[in-house]
Amino acid sequence: ITDVGIRYVAKYCSKLRYLNARGCEGITDHGVEYLAKNCTKLKSLDIGKCPLVSDTGLESLALNCFNLKRLSLKSCESITGQGLQIVAANCFDLQMLNVQDCEASVEALRFVKRHCKRCVIEHTNPAFF
């Protein structure tokens, strides 16, 4: 699956609430942005192991998908703490965030915890508990 496939899904399934695209390495920020702008009712998104998704894609999600409750970014190499903070500042109802094997600083994880009180954060940062 690439951005082209994501665009078709987003175009014809605008009421989409759950999407698992884990491991679809052809998905980029452009696909995530199109998805976020067209599927604003998303509640759960798994884009783990999508190395071409970065903070830019997360920003699009954060600014369009306010109902997001579950987000998995496991092994997304281009995600940083800055993107996580944008999500936390806009998606207050986030209940599960998977950032295992991501470059997420302790400060970013604490920011998420402060802004998303009910969020369970799955991580691999031994300094954060």
All heavy atoms as an XYZ file, in Angstrom:
999
protein
N       0.857     -1.180      0.000
C       0.000      0.000      0.000
C       0.896      1.235      0.000
O       1.842      1.316      0.771
C      -0.911      0.035      1.243
C      -1.754     -1.236      1.357
C      -1.781      1.275      1.258
C      -2.874     -1.344      0.380
N       0.547      2.182     -0.842
C       1.294      3.437     -0.934
C       0.334      4.602     -0.683
O      -0.846      4.398     -0.383
C       1.926      3.606     -2.331
O       0.862      3.721     -3.296
C       2.831      2.433     -2.678
N       0.820      5.813     -0.887
C      -0.021      7.001     -0.746
C      -1.222      6.950     -1.689
O      -2.300      7.430     -1.354
C       0.798      8.266     -1.029
C       1.735      8.610      0.101
O       1.598      8.039      1.200
O       2.620      9.465     -0.112
N      -1.037      6.356     -2.869
C      -2.139      6.258     -3.829
C      -3.286      5.448     -3.230
O      -4.455      5.859     -3.293
C      -1.658      5.628     -5.165
C      -2.832      5.396     -6.101
C      -0.607      6.508     -5.814
N      -2.973      4.329     -2.620
C      -3.998      3.506     -1.975
C      -4.665      4.227     -0.827
O      -5.895      4.164     -0.661
N      -3.882      4.922     -0.038
C      -4.422      5.685      1.098
C      -5.357      6.779      0.601
O      -6.404      7.040      1.186
C      -3.278      6.274      1.962
C      -2.562      5.163      2.712
C      -3.785      7.339      2.918
C      -3.398      4.457      3.767
N      -4.990      7.413     -0.516
C      -5.841      8.475     -1.079
C      -7.204      7.910     -1.491
O      -8.232      8.537     -1.271
C      -5.151      9.146     -2.259
C      -4.010     10.060     -1.844
C      -3.350     10.674     -3.053
N      -4.179     11.706     -3.632
C      -4.003     13.006     -3.414
N      -3.034     13.407     -2.625
N      -4.788     13.889     -3.979
N      -7.200      6.728     -2.105
C      -8.464      6.104     -2.502
C      -9.316      5.768     -1.279
O     -10.525      6.015     -1.263
C      -8.222      4.839     -3.331
C      -8.017      5.132     -4.794
C      -6.747      5.067     -5.354
C      -9.086      5.481     -5.612
C      -6.548      5.359     -6.696
C      -8.904      5.764     -6.951
C      -7.630      5.704     -7.495
O      -7.432      5.983     -8.811
N      -8.692      5.211     -0.269
C      -9.416      4.885      0.962
C     -10.009      6.162      1.562
O     -11.193      6.211      1.909
C      -8.496      4.175      1.986
C      -9.145      4.092      3.349
C      -8.124      2.787      1.487
N      -9.204      7.195      1.666
C      -9.656      8.451      2.272
C     -10.752      9.119      1.445
O     -11.703      9.681      1.995
C      -8.481      9.397      2.451
N     -10.631      9.036      0.142
C     -11.609      9.679     -0.743
C     -12.981      9.005     -0.662
O     -14.010      9.670     -0.628
C     -11.095      9.653     -2.177
C     -12.011     10.336     -3.169
C     -11.404     10.337     -4.557
C     -12.333     11.015     -5.551
N     -11.770     11.031     -6.901
N     -12.993      7.687     -0.632
C     -14.252      6.952     -0.684
C     -14.753      6.452      0.673
O     -15.843      5.907      0.758
C     -14.130      5.783     -1.663
C     -13.922      6.267     -3.079
C     -12.683      6.162     -3.683
C     -14.955      6.873     -3.784
C     -12.477      6.628     -4.979
C     -14.764      7.342     -5.072
C     -13.528      7.221     -5.669
O     -13.323      7.694     -6.943
N     -13.964      6.636      1.702
C     -14.362      6.190      3.049
C     -14.177      7.337      4.038
O     -13.444      7.215      5.023
C     -13.542      4.979      3.475
S     -13.637      3.578      2.373
N     -14.829      8.445      3.787
C     -14.615      9.642      4.604
C     -15.075      9.474      6.051
O     -14.648     10.223      6.928
C     -15.312     10.844      3.971
O     -16.703     10.604      3.895
N     -15.925      8.477      6.316
C     -16.389      8.249      7.689
C     -15.545      7.196      8.410
O     -15.922      6.733      9.483
C     -17.854      7.829      7.680
C     -18.763      8.934      7.189
C     -20.206      8.509      7.188
C     -21.064      9.635      6.644
N     -22.471      9.238      6.554
N     -14.416      6.867      7.825
C     -13.517      5.861      8.391
C     -13.149      6.211      9.830
O     -12.842      7.363     10.140
C     -12.244      5.785      7.538
C     -11.277      4.653      7.819
C     -11.886      3.329      7.356
C      -9.981      4.898      7.067
N     -13.183      5.206     10.696
C     -12.843      5.425     12.101
C     -11.614      4.639     12.542
O     -10.933      5.043     13.462
C     -14.029      5.071     12.981
C     -15.184      6.025     12.767
C     -16.381      5.618     13.576
N     -17.538      6.366     13.160
C     -18.079      7.348     13.860
N     -17.571      7.685     15.008
N     -19.136      7.973     13.411
N     -11.357      3.513     11.887
C     -10.236      2.653     12.278
C      -9.443      2.255     11.038
O     -10.035      1.819     10.057
C     -10.748      1.379     12.964
C     -11.672      1.657     14.120
C     -13.045      1.676     13.945
C     -11.163      1.938     15.381
C     -13.899      1.957     14.989
C     -12.006      2.218     16.433
C     -13.372      2.232     16.240
O     -14.216      2.520     17.286
N      -8.122      2.389     11.112
C      -7.276      1.976      9.988
C      -5.970      1.401     10.519
O      -5.302      2.023     11.348
C      -6.982      3.152      9.057
C      -6.090      2.831      7.853
C      -6.795      1.846      6.913
C      -5.722      4.092      7.110
N      -5.639      0.222     10.030
C      -4.362     -0.406     10.356
C      -3.555     -0.483      9.068
O      -3.872     -1.255      8.178
C      -4.571     -1.804     10.940
C      -3.269     -2.441     11.373
O      -2.189     -2.045     10.936
N      -3.354     -3.431     12.238
N      -2.517      0.343      8.977
C      -1.644      0.365      7.807
C      -0.213      0.032      8.232
O       0.749      0.454      7.581
C      -1.717      1.726      7.129
N      -0.069     -0.706      9.305
C       1.258     -1.047      9.821
C       2.070     -1.774      8.758
O       1.589     -2.683      8.096
C       1.150     -1.933     11.049
C       2.541     -2.353     11.565
C       2.445     -3.166     12.806
N       2.050     -2.258     13.879
C       2.333     -2.485     15.156
N       2.969     -3.567     15.522
N       1.964     -1.636     16.075
N       3.304     -1.345      8.615
C       4.230     -2.003      7.702
C       4.079     -1.606      6.246
O       4.761     -2.149      5.388
N       3.191     -0.669      5.954
C       3.017     -0.199      4.571
C       4.075      0.875      4.316
O       3.831      2.068      4.503
C       1.611      0.341      4.356
S       0.342     -0.923      4.554
N       5.236      0.435      3.901
C       6.394      1.315      3.801
C       6.301      2.373      2.707
O       7.108      3.286      2.650
C       7.657      0.473      3.625
C       7.927     -0.405      4.828
C       9.178     -1.261      4.685
O       9.831     -1.213      3.624
O       9.494     -1.965      5.661
N       5.286      2.274      1.849
C       5.098      3.264      0.792
C       4.264      4.455      1.214
O       4.051      5.387      0.435
N       3.798      4.445      2.443
C       2.996      5.571      2.941
C       3.935      6.660      3.448
O       4.848      6.406      4.221
C       2.047      5.119      4.058
C       1.033      4.114      3.513
C       1.334      6.315      4.687
C       0.123      3.519      4.559
N       3.665      7.893      2.994
C       4.483      9.039      3.395
C       3.609     10.064      4.119
O       2.408      9.862      4.307
C       5.119      9.717      2.164
O       4.089     10.392      1.418
C       5.844      8.716      1.271
N       4.214     11.187      4.452
C       3.479     12.284      5.091
C       2.325     12.763      4.213
O       1.282     13.162      4.714
C       4.418     13.456      5.379
C       5.401     13.157      6.486
O       5.065     12.360      7.383
O       6.509     13.717      6.462
N       2.520     12.722      2.890
C       1.470     13.175      1.971
C       0.218     12.310      2.109
O      -0.902     12.822      2.134
C       1.967     13.172      0.528
C       3.098     14.107      0.288
N       2.958     15.481      0.331
C       4.396     13.872      0.024
C       4.125     16.052      0.104
N       5.021     15.098     -0.088
N       0.401     11.013      2.194
C      -0.729     10.103      2.364
C      -1.425     10.311      3.690
O      -2.660     10.327      3.766
N      -0.640     10.477      4.756
C      -1.207     10.704      6.086
C      -1.961     12.033      6.113
O      -3.050     12.130      6.685
C      -0.111     10.664      7.175
C      -0.661     11.070      8.537
C       0.514      9.282      7.247
N      -1.408     13.047      5.463
C      -2.073     14.351      5.415
C      -3.418     14.248      4.687
O      -4.433     14.768      5.158
C      -1.189     15.377      4.713
C      -1.820     16.747      4.603
C      -0.922     17.758      3.907
O       0.193     17.412      3.480
O      -1.366     18.915      3.782
N      -3.453     13.561      3.566
C      -4.694     13.388      2.821
C      -5.714     12.610      3.652
O      -6.886     12.962      3.709
C      -4.414     12.682      1.491
C      -5.557     12.777      0.515
C      -5.682     13.877     -0.326
C      -6.515     11.784      0.452
C      -6.738     13.980     -1.222
C      -7.579     11.876     -0.432
C      -7.690     12.974     -1.270
O      -8.741     13.064     -2.140
N      -5.234     11.580      4.317
C      -6.096     10.782      5.184
C      -6.673     11.642      6.310
O      -7.873     11.616      6.576
C      -5.297      9.613      5.769
C      -6.035      8.662      6.708
C      -7.034      7.813      5.920
C      -5.046      7.765      7.436
N      -5.824     12.409      6.954
C      -6.251     13.242      8.082
C      -7.276     14.291      7.662
O      -8.244     14.546      8.379
C      -5.044     13.922      8.717
N      -7.095     14.882      6.503
C      -8.007     15.935      6.047
C      -9.344     15.388      5.561
O     -10.344     16.100      5.590
C      -7.344     16.756      4.944
C      -6.246     17.652      5.477
C      -5.631     18.484      4.388
C      -4.580     19.421      4.973
N      -3.912     20.216      3.937
N      -9.360     14.146      5.114
C     -10.581     13.573      4.562
C     -11.294     12.608      5.504
O     -12.467     12.301      5.291
C     -10.283     12.876      3.239
C      -9.963     13.886      2.160
O     -10.845     14.501      1.589
N      -8.686     14.097      1.913
N     -10.602     12.119      6.496
C     -11.181     11.161      7.450
C     -11.047     11.725      8.860
O     -10.356     11.169      9.709
C     -10.486      9.804      7.335
S     -10.630      9.044      5.714
N     -11.719     12.808      9.096
C     -11.577     13.523     10.369
C     -12.206     12.792     11.554
O     -12.000     13.189     12.697
C     -12.188     14.930     10.262
O     -13.566     14.801      9.882
C     -11.452     15.771      9.226
N     -12.954     11.720     11.294
C     -13.583     10.955     12.383
C     -12.699      9.804     12.871
O     -13.139      8.997     13.691
C     -14.931     10.417     11.931
C     -15.920     11.520     11.624
C     -17.250     10.959     11.200
C     -18.135     12.040     10.667
N     -19.073     12.568     11.594
N     -11.460      9.752     12.393
C     -10.558      8.669     12.798
C     -10.443      8.595     14.314
O     -10.241      9.608     14.978
C      -9.165      8.892     12.216
C      -8.855      8.262     10.875
C      -7.449      8.646     10.433
C      -8.995      6.770     10.893
N     -10.575      7.391     14.839
C     -10.409      7.160     16.273
C      -9.163      6.331     16.554
O      -8.561      6.446     17.607
C     -11.627      6.429     16.839
C     -12.855      7.282     16.928
C     -13.961      6.531     17.621
C     -15.152      7.437     17.826
N     -16.179      6.792     18.626
N      -8.791      5.471     15.602
C      -7.662      4.571     15.813
C      -6.856      4.455     14.527
O      -7.418      4.159     13.472
C      -8.172      3.198     16.245
O      -7.092      2.301     16.397
N      -5.558      4.688     14.631
C      -4.682      4.610     13.463
C      -3.387      3.924     13.838
O      -2.734      4.295     14.813
C      -4.392      6.013     12.920
C      -3.470      6.095     11.703
C      -4.104      5.403     10.484
C      -3.158      7.549     11.377
N      -3.032      2.923     13.061
C      -1.753      2.230     13.244
C      -0.936      2.436     11.976
O      -1.252      1.895     10.922
C      -1.973      0.740     13.490
C      -0.680     -0.007     13.833
O       0.415      0.526     13.537
O      -0.765     -1.116     14.376
N       0.090      3.263     12.085
C       1.007      3.482     10.965
C       2.434      3.110     11.398
O       3.404      3.702     10.949
C       0.937      4.927     10.416
C       0.988      5.963     11.538
C      -0.299      5.107      9.551
C       1.064      7.398     11.073
N       2.522      2.128     12.271
C       3.818      1.634     12.706
C       4.591      1.039     11.532
O       4.005      0.557     10.567
N       5.882      1.101     11.631
C       6.786      0.572     10.601
C       6.559      1.222      9.240
O       6.682      0.576      8.207
C       6.674     -0.946     10.517
C       7.076     -1.638     11.806
C       7.054     -3.134     11.678
C       7.449     -3.766     13.003
N       7.470     -5.217     12.939
N       6.199      2.491      9.269
C       6.086      3.305      8.054
C       7.199      4.352      8.144
O       6.982      5.451      8.666
C       4.719      3.973      7.949
S       3.348      2.827      7.712
N       8.397      4.033      7.660
C       9.562      4.892      7.881
C       9.511      6.252      7.196
O      10.270      7.147      7.539
C      10.722      4.056      7.333
C      10.090      3.136      6.343
C       8.717      2.850      6.874
N       8.593      6.440      6.258
C       8.512      7.715      5.537
C       7.524      8.689      6.164
O       7.328      9.790      5.674
C       8.144      7.467      4.072
C       9.098      6.539      3.316
C       8.611      6.299      1.897
C      10.513      7.103      3.319
N       6.915      8.281      7.274
C       6.010      9.172      8.008
C       6.838      9.888      9.072
O       7.549      9.256      9.846
C       4.844      8.392      8.654
C       3.997      9.317      9.517
C       4.000      7.722      7.588
N       6.715     11.218      9.090
C       7.502     12.021     10.026
C       6.585     12.937     10.845
O       5.363     12.802     10.814
C       8.525     12.867      9.252
O       7.872     13.918      8.564
N       7.182     13.886     11.509
C       6.434     14.848     12.321
C       5.444     15.651     11.483
O       4.405     16.075     11.981
C       7.396     15.804     13.029
C       8.242     15.106     14.074
O       7.895     13.981     14.479
O       9.253     15.689     14.491
N       5.738     15.845     10.215
C       4.834     16.574      9.321
C       3.499     15.847      9.205
O       2.435     16.463      9.265
C       5.480     16.741      7.924
O       6.743     17.392      8.079
C       4.602     17.539      6.994
N       3.547     14.533      9.050
C       2.327     13.729      8.997
C       1.572     13.771     10.314
O       0.347     13.850     10.338
N       2.317     13.719     11.415
C       1.685     13.786     12.738
C       0.981     15.119     12.945
O      -0.097     15.176     13.535
C       2.721     13.574     13.843
C       3.254     12.173     14.033
C       4.135     12.114     15.278
C       2.146     11.157     14.138
N       1.584     16.178     12.459
C       0.965     17.498     12.596
C      -0.383     17.539     11.865
O      -1.364     18.074     12.374
C       1.890     18.587     12.060
C       1.332     19.985     12.250
C       2.314     21.073     11.859
O       3.457     20.767     11.467
O       1.920     22.244     11.940
N      -0.437     16.968     10.681
C      -1.703     16.901      9.937
C      -2.755     16.125     10.726
O      -3.914     16.533     10.788
C      -1.499     16.232      8.579
O      -0.650     16.999      7.781
N      -2.348     15.007     11.312
C      -3.272     14.223     12.142
C      -3.783     15.056     13.314
O      -4.978     15.094     13.592
C      -2.593     12.970     12.678
C      -2.471     11.777     11.753
C      -1.622     10.698     12.401
C      -3.837     11.229     11.388
N      -2.861     15.716     13.988
C      -3.203     16.483     15.185
C      -4.154     17.634     14.879
O      -5.029     17.955     15.683
C      -1.935     17.018     15.840
N      -4.007     18.239     13.715
C      -4.817     19.410     13.382
C      -6.153     19.066     12.728
O      -6.984     19.954     12.513
C      -4.018     20.350     12.465
C      -2.747     20.918     13.090
C      -1.991     21.780     12.091
C      -3.060     21.694     14.355
N      -6.364     17.785     12.418
C      -7.598     17.391     11.740
C      -8.381     16.287     12.439
O      -9.596     16.190     12.281
C      -7.286     16.928     10.315
C      -6.803     18.064      9.442
O      -7.589     18.886      9.004
N      -5.505     18.134      9.211
N      -7.717     15.454     13.184
C      -8.355     14.274     13.791
C      -8.413     14.415     15.308
O      -7.691     13.739     16.042
C      -7.612     13.008     13.387
S      -7.586     12.738     11.605
N      -9.276     15.273     15.780
C      -9.359     15.575     17.210
C      -9.921     14.430     18.040
O      -9.766     14.415     19.250
C     -10.208     16.827     17.437
C      -9.716     18.028     16.682
C     -10.447     18.545     15.629
C      -8.506     18.617     17.010
C      -9.986     19.649     14.923
C      -8.031     19.719     16.304
C      -8.772     20.229     15.259
N     -10.591     13.481     17.394
C     -11.195     12.356     18.116
C     -10.265     11.157     18.240
O     -10.691     10.097     18.688
C     -12.491     11.916     17.414
C     -13.530     13.004     17.427
O     -13.727     13.658     18.435
N     -14.175     13.222     16.299
N      -9.031     11.311     17.844
C      -8.076     10.201     17.880
C      -7.899      9.689     19.303
O      -7.620     10.456     20.218
C      -6.736     10.677     17.314
C      -5.826      9.662     16.671
C      -6.528      8.921     15.536
C      -4.588     10.346     16.131
N      -8.110      8.384     19.468
C      -7.975      7.770     20.786
C      -6.800      6.800     20.848
O      -6.194      6.622     21.889
C      -9.264      7.030     21.152
C     -10.444      7.964     21.347
C     -11.602      7.257     21.979
C     -12.819      8.107     22.168
N     -12.660      9.489     22.433
N      -6.474      6.177     19.715
C      -5.376      5.210     19.665
C      -4.472      5.544     18.479
O      -4.958      5.680     17.357
C      -5.917      3.796     19.524
C      -6.846      3.376     20.653
C      -7.419      1.985     20.463
N      -6.382      0.960     20.474
C      -5.871      0.403     21.558
N      -6.300      0.774     22.741
N      -4.949     -0.523     21.479
N      -3.172      5.636     18.745
C      -2.214      5.928     17.691
C      -0.978      5.074     17.905
O      -0.347      5.142     18.956
C      -1.846      7.412     17.701
C      -0.835      7.877     16.663
C      -1.350      7.642     15.236
C      -0.508      9.360     16.868
N      -0.663      4.259     16.907
C       0.544      3.440     16.991
C       1.546      3.923     15.960
O       1.255      3.984     14.767
C       0.223      1.961     16.753
O       1.431      1.220     16.827
N       2.726      4.269     16.460
C       3.825      4.748     15.628
C       5.047      3.856     15.807
O       6.165      4.274     15.555
C       4.179      6.187     16.011
C       3.025      7.189     15.960
C       3.402      8.476     16.658
C       2.610      7.436     14.528
N       4.824      2.645     16.248
C       5.921      1.731     16.560
C       6.906      1.628     15.392
O       6.513      1.408     14.257
C       5.368      0.344     16.894
C       6.437     -0.637     17.292
C       5.857     -1.970     17.702
C       7.004     -2.886     18.091
N       6.538     -4.106     18.712
N       8.175      1.828     15.698
C       9.270      1.715     14.731
C       9.190      2.723     13.589
O       9.681      2.456     12.503
C       9.349      0.291     14.160
O       9.554     -0.643     15.196
N       8.574      3.877     13.833
C       8.582      4.966     12.844
C       9.850      5.779     13.103
O       9.908      6.575     14.038
C       7.344      5.840     12.970
S       5.850      5.080     12.339
N      10.840      5.573     12.269
C      12.174      6.131     12.494
C      12.246      7.649     12.360
O      13.163      8.281     12.877
C      13.146      5.487     11.510
C      13.175      3.979     11.613
C      13.607      3.298     10.322
O      13.836      3.992      9.320
O      13.711      2.063     10.338
N      11.293      8.252     11.653
C      11.351      9.696     11.390
C      10.528     10.523     12.366
O      10.459     11.742     12.251
C      10.879      9.973      9.963
O      11.694      9.280      9.036
N       9.895      9.872     13.332
C       9.086     10.570     14.336
C      10.003     11.070     15.453
O      10.867     10.345     15.919
C       8.038      9.606     14.935
C       7.093      9.078     13.860
C       7.279     10.255     16.077
C       6.210     10.102     13.223
N       9.766     12.314     15.886
C      10.534     12.863     17.006
C       9.577     13.342     18.093
O       8.362     13.326     17.925
C      11.424     14.053     16.562
O      10.576     15.173     16.262
C      12.296     13.692     15.368
N      10.143     13.810     19.161
C       9.351     14.330     20.269
C       8.505     15.519     19.873
O       7.418     15.729     20.410
N       8.982     16.297     18.922
C       8.232     17.474     18.474
C       6.882     17.061     17.891
O       5.846     17.647     18.207
C       9.031     18.252     17.441
C       8.349     19.511     16.963
C       9.184     20.279     15.962
O      10.329     19.921     15.674
N       8.630     21.336     15.414
N       6.865     16.032     17.072
C       5.611     15.544     16.496
C       4.676     15.005     17.557
O       3.465     15.228     17.505
N       5.235     14.306     18.539
C       4.421     13.758     19.626
C       3.781     14.871     20.444
O       2.632     14.766     20.873
C       5.259     12.856     20.528
C       5.854     11.610     19.879
C       6.693     10.847     20.879
C       4.772     10.739     19.280
N       4.523     15.947     20.651
C       3.988     17.067     21.421
C       2.844     17.754     20.687
O       1.857     18.157     21.311
C       5.101     18.058     21.747
C       6.069     17.510     22.771
C       7.229     18.440     23.062
O       7.518     19.360     22.304
N       7.905     18.194     24.170
N       2.934     17.845     19.370
C       1.851     18.445     18.581
C       0.586     17.590     18.703
O      -0.511     18.107     18.874
C       2.271     18.610     17.107
C       3.377     19.660     16.998
C       1.087     18.988     16.224
C       4.048     19.717     15.641
N       0.764     16.269     18.646
C      -0.381     15.361     18.800
C      -0.995     15.529     20.187
O      -2.211     15.685     20.335
C       0.029     13.887     18.555
C      -1.072     12.932     18.981
C       0.382     13.664     17.093
N      -0.179     15.522     21.211
C      -0.677     15.630     22.588
C      -1.381     16.959     22.843
O      -2.361     17.015     23.590
C       0.468     15.443     23.579
N      -0.905     18.020     22.229
C      -1.492     19.338     22.438
C      -2.851     19.483     21.755
O      -3.621     20.387     22.108
C      -0.536     20.418     21.927
N      -3.172     18.605     20.810
C      -4.414     18.734     20.051
C      -5.383     17.567     20.213
O      -6.574     17.719     19.964
C      -4.107     18.915     18.566
C      -3.480     20.260     18.285
O      -4.156     21.255     18.197
N      -2.153     20.284     18.186
N      -4.885     16.421     20.588
C      -5.723     15.220     20.712
C      -5.841     14.836     22.181
O      -5.210     13.891     22.652
C      -5.127     14.068     19.888
S      -4.961     14.441     18.141
N      -6.661     15.575     22.900
C      -6.768     15.421     24.354
C      -7.338     14.079     24.783
O      -7.123     13.642     25.904
C      -7.635     16.537     24.945
C      -7.174     17.906     24.573
C      -7.938     18.699     23.743
C      -5.970     18.394     25.040
C      -7.501     19.969     23.388
C      -5.527     19.660     24.693
C      -6.297     20.453     23.863
N      -8.112     13.433     23.907
C      -8.751     12.172     24.265
C      -7.888     10.954     23.970
O      -8.359      9.820     24.066
C     -10.087     12.030     23.528
C     -11.122     13.010     24.039
O     -11.002     13.437     25.205
O     -12.051     13.339     23.279
N      -6.644     11.166     23.611
C      -5.756     10.054     23.295
C      -5.660      9.116     24.497
O      -5.408      9.549     25.618
C      -4.371     10.590     22.931
C      -3.465      9.690     22.109
C      -4.093      9.390     20.749
C      -2.115     10.344     21.914
N      -5.903      7.826     24.252
C      -5.886      6.841     25.331
C      -4.737      5.852     25.204
O      -4.350      5.226     26.183
C      -7.213      6.074     25.348
C      -8.383      6.948     25.679
C      -9.711      6.206     25.536
O      -9.757      5.033     25.232
N     -10.794      6.914     25.767
N      -4.205      5.684     23.995
C      -3.100      4.758     23.787
C      -2.164      5.326     22.727
O      -2.605      5.733     21.661
C      -3.614      3.384     23.330
C      -2.569      2.264     23.370
S      -1.320      2.220     22.059
C      -2.285      2.009     20.605
N      -0.894      5.370     23.065
C       0.132      5.832     22.143
C       1.281      4.842     22.190
O       1.867      4.607     23.242
C       0.621      7.229     22.540
C       1.761      7.799     21.700
C       1.311      8.058     20.266
C       2.289      9.091     22.331
N       1.593      4.248     21.041
C       2.698      3.298     20.965
C       3.855      3.969     20.228
O       3.753      4.256     19.032
C       2.263      2.025     20.236
C       3.332      0.952     20.262
O       4.516      1.239     20.428
N       2.936     -0.287     20.077
N       4.920      4.225     20.954
C       6.117      4.828     20.363
C       7.343      3.946     20.608
O       8.458      4.444     20.744
C       6.351      6.267     20.886
C       5.308      7.216     20.349
C       6.377      6.311     22.401
N       7.106      2.642     20.667
C       8.226      1.720     20.845
C       9.174      1.847     19.656
O       8.746      1.956     18.510
C       7.721      0.287     20.959
C       6.941      0.032     22.222
C       6.315     -1.347     22.238
O       5.855     -1.842     21.227
N       6.299     -1.959     23.408
N      10.458      1.849     19.952
C      11.504      1.937     18.936
C      11.442      3.218     18.112
O      11.790      3.237     16.939
C      11.475      0.707     18.014
C      11.611     -0.590     18.790
O      12.451     -0.626     19.723
O      10.885     -1.547     18.494
N      10.992      4.312     18.738
C      10.990      5.638     18.115
C      11.974      6.524     18.882
O      12.328      6.231     20.018
C       9.608      6.284     18.177
S       8.362      5.480     17.187
N      12.361      7.605     18.255
C      13.255      8.565     18.903
C      12.429      9.565     19.717
O      12.298     10.721     19.350
C      14.096      9.297     17.849
C      15.086      8.416     17.114
C      16.130      7.806     18.041
O      16.615      8.514     18.950
O      16.447      6.624     17.864
N      11.860      9.109     20.809
C      11.036      9.968     21.662
C      11.786     10.260     22.948
O      12.106      9.347     23.710
C       9.708      9.293     21.957
N      12.031     11.525     23.204
C      12.753     11.920     24.407
C      11.861     11.777     25.635
O      10.632     11.737     25.536
C      13.220     13.374     24.290
O      12.099     14.238     24.294
N      12.482     11.733     26.785
C      11.750     11.664     28.049
C      10.869     12.904     28.201
O       9.719     12.816     28.644
C      12.725     11.534     29.248
C      11.995     11.654     30.563
C      13.480     10.226     29.168
N      11.396     14.063     27.801
C      10.629     15.308     27.906
C       9.361     15.243     27.064
O       8.287     15.669     27.497
C      11.484     16.512     27.470
C      12.652     16.808     28.379
C      13.851     15.865     28.166
O      13.963     15.246     27.082
O      14.654     15.734     29.104
N       9.463     14.704     25.857
C       8.296     14.586     24.981
C       7.264     13.628     25.571
O       6.060     13.898     25.546
C       8.722     14.124     23.593
N       7.737     12.522     26.116
C       6.817     11.556     26.723
C       6.119     12.151     27.943
O       4.925     11.928     28.157
C       7.569     10.278     27.098
C       8.146      9.482     25.916
C       8.971      8.303     26.419
C       7.057      9.022     24.974
N       6.838     12.936     28.718
C       6.225     13.608     29.872
C       5.187     14.634     29.421
O       4.147     14.796     30.059
C       7.300     14.276     30.733
C       8.103     13.275     31.520
C       9.095     13.937     32.457
N       9.861     12.925     33.152
C      11.154     13.016     33.421
N      11.837     14.091     33.075
N      11.778     12.042     34.045
N       5.477     15.325     28.318
C       4.540     16.290     27.751
C       3.234     15.580     27.365
O       2.146     16.066     27.660
C       5.161     16.975     26.529
C       4.325     18.077     25.958
C       4.505     19.389     26.375
C       3.367     17.814     24.984
C       3.732     20.415     25.842
C       2.588     18.828     24.446
C       2.780     20.132     24.879
N       3.361     14.440     26.714
C       2.177     13.656     26.331
C       1.394     13.268     27.576
O       0.172     13.413     27.630
C       2.579     12.393     25.523
C       1.379     11.479     25.312
C       3.205     12.772     24.187
N       2.079     12.796     28.582
C       1.423     12.354     29.819
C       0.682     13.507     30.501
O      -0.408     13.323     31.041
C       2.471     11.750     30.764
C       1.890     10.840     31.798
C       1.268      9.625     31.148
C       0.661      8.713     32.165
N      -0.313      7.805     31.598
N       1.269     14.713     30.470
C       0.629     15.887     31.086
C      -0.636     16.310     30.337
O      -1.616     16.709     30.947
C       1.600     17.078     31.106
C       2.411     17.189     32.357
C       3.078     18.541     32.514
N       3.688     19.078     31.312
C       4.928     18.805     30.901
N       5.688     17.978     31.578
N       5.404     19.359     29.819
N      -0.593     16.244     29.009
C      -1.704     16.738     28.205
C      -2.793     15.688     27.938
O      -3.931     16.041     27.677
C      -1.194     17.310     26.886
C      -0.555     18.638     27.060
N       0.724     18.796     27.526
C      -1.040     19.879     26.867
C       1.007     20.076     27.598
N      -0.047     20.759     27.207
N      -2.410     14.450     27.967
C      -3.366     13.350     27.718
C      -3.383     12.482     28.965
O      -2.721     11.445     29.034
C      -2.950     12.544     26.489
S      -2.779     13.534     25.006
N      -4.135     12.901     29.928
C      -4.121     12.301     31.262
C      -4.424     10.807     31.280
O      -3.884     10.064     32.062
C      -5.126     13.018     32.171
C      -4.893     14.502     32.298
C      -3.808     14.804     33.271
C      -3.734     16.309     33.496
N      -2.422     16.746     33.820
N      -5.323     10.354     30.394
C      -5.724      8.946     30.399
C      -4.918      8.097     29.417
O      -5.259      6.947     29.181
C      -7.207      8.839     30.067
C      -8.087      9.459     31.138
C      -9.533      9.396     30.766
N      -9.755     10.334     29.654
C     -10.833     10.357     28.910
N     -11.797      9.509     29.110
N     -10.965     11.238     27.950
N      -3.874      8.645     28.863
C      -3.127      7.948     27.821
C      -2.118      6.946     28.387
O      -1.327      7.274     29.270
C      -2.394      8.965     26.945
S      -1.618      8.226     25.502
N      -2.185      5.739     27.861
C      -1.180      4.725     28.168
C      -0.131      4.823     27.069
O      -0.459      4.733     25.879
C      -1.805      3.308     28.182
C      -0.737      2.247     28.331
C      -2.837      3.210     29.285
N       1.111      5.016     27.476
C       2.194      5.177     26.497
C       3.039      3.910     26.487
O       3.641      3.554     27.501
C       3.079      6.391     26.839
C       2.226      7.663     26.919
C       4.185      6.541     25.798
C       2.969      8.874     27.451
N       3.066      3.241     25.342
C       3.927      2.076     25.175
C       5.226      2.577     24.546
O       5.205      3.184     23.482
C       3.250      1.049     24.267
C       1.969      0.491     24.856
C       1.291     -0.497     23.924
O       1.988     -1.192     23.158
O       0.068     -0.565     23.962
N       6.333      2.329     25.240
C       7.605      2.893     24.804
C       8.751      1.935     25.139
O       8.567      0.938     25.818
C       7.844      4.248     25.489
C       7.940      4.123     26.981
N       9.124      3.893     27.632
C       6.978      4.165     27.940
C       8.899      3.807     28.929
N       7.605      3.960     29.139
N       9.927      2.294     24.636
C      11.124      1.506     24.942
C      12.215      2.404     25.501
O      13.396      2.091     25.400
C      11.636      0.777     23.661
O      11.706      1.725     22.590
C      10.735     -0.364     23.280
N      11.821      3.517     26.106
C      12.779      4.447     26.709
C      12.911      4.106     28.195
O      12.009      4.369     28.975
C      12.302      5.876     26.525
C      13.350      6.890     26.941
O      14.168      6.624     27.799
N      13.321      8.054     26.312
N      14.042      3.501     28.594
C      14.184      3.062     29.980
C      14.182      4.201     30.999
O      13.935      3.971     32.175
C      15.523      2.319     29.986
C      16.248      2.809     28.792
C      15.226      3.229     27.790
N      14.427      5.437     30.550
C      14.462      6.559     31.473
C      13.060      7.085     31.816
O      12.888      7.841     32.755
C      15.298      7.693     30.882
N      12.064      6.678     31.048
C      10.691      7.136     31.281
C       9.881      6.031     31.939
O       9.843      4.899     31.473
C      10.030      7.540     29.952
C       8.618      8.022     30.111
C       8.350      9.280     30.635
C       7.558      7.224     29.741
C       7.042      9.712     30.785
C       6.242      7.659     29.881
C       5.988      8.908     30.404
N       9.245      6.343     33.046
C       8.408      5.361     33.734
C       7.208      6.023     34.337
O       7.097      7.196     34.437
C       9.192      4.593     34.800
C      10.000      5.461     35.711
C       9.438      5.976     36.866
C      11.318      5.782     35.402
C      10.186      6.770     37.712
C      12.066      6.587     36.247
C      11.499      7.100     37.400
